[in-house]
Amino acid sequence: GFVKKADFSNGPFRWLTVASPEEPDGTELQLALNNNPAAKTYQQALFQQNQPAAMFYTASYAVMNVGAFAVVGHLAGAGERYVTLEDYAGLGRRSPTIAAILTIFLLSLIGIPITGGFFAKFYVFSAALQQNLIGLVIIGVLNSAVAAYYYLRIIVVMYMREPREEIPVTPVPPGLGFALALSLAATIYLGVLPGRVLEYASRSVELLR
């Protein structure tokens, strides 16, 4: 399989198209929250049931997507060297820091514990169950499983495959490095201390009523 293209025509880092030999036309993974139909459905259900949790969900996915696409955009924008999945082979050795940062964002998108993505999925599925939206939960679980396959495949390529050729990694500019550090810190913070963020969101909701 390979990353077919990154189409930035509708906004920065909006689409990541992944294709496999079995799917020659590609499978479009809508990683950006505002373009993911399933994520929109989860969000609507969550807002109806629990507005503070919905705010947490939105914040979590915002920082994860911004961070992940910032890394992908930086690598792809440097002379279009990282435009296929195979280009990421050996990235864990060539640039351990960038690979580790991207891995954390991908694991959070999967919903691994101690990341914001874990509690984002937990709250949204809990809200759906409270509303008896069993079908939505099933769709959500299946959607998460499919997405996890693609995210894990990227991680495997970065750390467990040897590159076909050495592709240099452009140093991260200070501004981008600062943005990545903020996104990374927020992703971990939301996964370790979600209660504080929920409490702040609850107070905000009360003030708006």
N, C-alpha and C positions, 0 to 999 in steps of 0.2 A: 504494500500500500504506500501511498505518498500523499503529501499535501499538495493538492492540485494548484491552488492559487489563493492569494489573499486579495480580496476585492475591497478597496478602500473608497469606492465611488460613493457610497452612502454614509460615510462617516468613518472616523478613525478606528481601525481594527474591528470592523463590524462583522465581517464574515471570515470564517476559516473553513475552506472546503477540503474535505478528506476523501480520497478515493482508494479503492483497493482493486486488485486484479479481477475479483468477482463482481465488482461494481464499477465498470468502466466509465460510467457517467459521473461518478462521484456521489458522496453522501454529504450534504451540507450540514455542518454542525453550527447551529446558531448559538454561539457561546455568549454573545452580548445579551444581557438580561432583557433589554427593551426590544429585542427581536426574537425572543424565544417564546413561541405560543404556549408551551406547557408552563413556563415560568409565569407568564401573564395569568394563566388560569389559577395557578397556585396563589399568586399574589391577590387576586380578586377574592378567592375563598378566605384567605387569611385576613384581609381587610374587613370582611364581614364579621369575622369571629373575634379577632384580636388585633387591634390597630398597633399597639406597641410591638408585638411580634412581627407584624408586617413591616414596620420600620426597620427592625433588626434584619429581617430577610433582605430587604432592599439594600441596606447599607452593606451587608456581607457580600452580596453578589456584585455590588458596584466595585468594591475594592479588589475583589478577586479578578473580575474581568479586566479592570483597568490595568492591574499588575501583569496578568498573563499576556494580554495583547500588547502592552508596552514592551515586554521582552521580545515577543515574536516580531513586532514592528521594527524594533531596533536591529535585530539580526537580519531580517529580510530587507531592510532599507539600506544596508551597507553593501551596495553594489549588487543587490539581489543574489547574494550568495546562499542564504538560507531560505530557499523557496520550496524545497521538497522535504519530506520526512527523513529521507536518507541523508540529507545534509546535516541533520542533527545527530547522526551517529558519532559517538565518541565525544560529544560536547561536554560530558561530565569530566573528561580528562583534559580537554583543551581549555575549558573555562569552567572550573568547578563552582565558582560563585554564581555565575549566571544560570548554570544548570540547576543548582540547588534552589535558587529563588523561583525559577519556573516550576520546579517539582513541587514546591510548597503550594504554589497557586493551583496547580493541577490537582493535588491531593485535596485541597480545600473545595475545589469544584466537585470532586467526587463525593465529599462529605466525610472525610476521615476525622476522627476525634482530635481535639486540641486545635482545630481550625474553625474559623467562622462558618464555613460551609456545613459543618456537622450540625451545629445548632440551628442554622437556617433551615435545613431539611427537616430537622426534628420538630421545630415549631410549625412549619407549614403542613407537615403530615398530621401533626396532632390537631391542628385547627380543622383540617379536612375530616378527620375521624370524628371530631366533636359535632360536625354538621352532618354526619352520616354519609359523607361523600366517598363511599368505598371505591367506586369506579375511578374517581380522581386519584385516590391513593395508589391503586393498582397501576394506572397509567404513569403516575409519578415514579413509582419504583422501577417500572420497565424503562422509562426514559432515563432514569439515573444509571441503570445497569448498562444501557447502550452507550451513554456518554462515558461511563467509567472505562469501558473497553478501549475507546479511542484515547482517553487521557493516559491510561496506563501504557498503552502502546508507545506513546511519545516518550514516556519515562524509560521504558525498556530500551528503546533505540538510543537514547542519550547515554545510558550507562552500560549497556550490555552488548552493543554492536561496535565493531571496528569500522572506522570511516574508510570509504573507498579512496578518498584523497583528503589531504590536509587542507581544511578551509579556515583561514584566519578569522579570529573574532575581533571585531572592532571594539575598542575600549568604550565603556559606558560614560557618556558625558555627565558632568557633575549634576546638572539639573535633573536628568533622567534618573541618576542614581539616588538622588534625594526623594524623588517621587516613588521609586521602587521601594525604598526603605520605609516610607510612610505606609504604602499599601501592604507591605509585608508585616509591619508592626501591627497595623489595624486588623489584618487577617488573623494573626495569632492572638491578639488581645481579645477579639470577639469570640475566639474559641476557648480561651482560658477563663475570662471573666465576663461572660455574657450577662450575668445578673445586673451588673452596674449599668450596662447600656440599656437593658430593658427597663430598669428603674428610671433612667433619664427619659426614655421614650414615653413611659407612662405619665410622668410629670408633664411632658410636653403636650400629650393628648388631653390631659385634664385642663391645662391652661387654654387650650383651643376650644373647649366646650363652653 
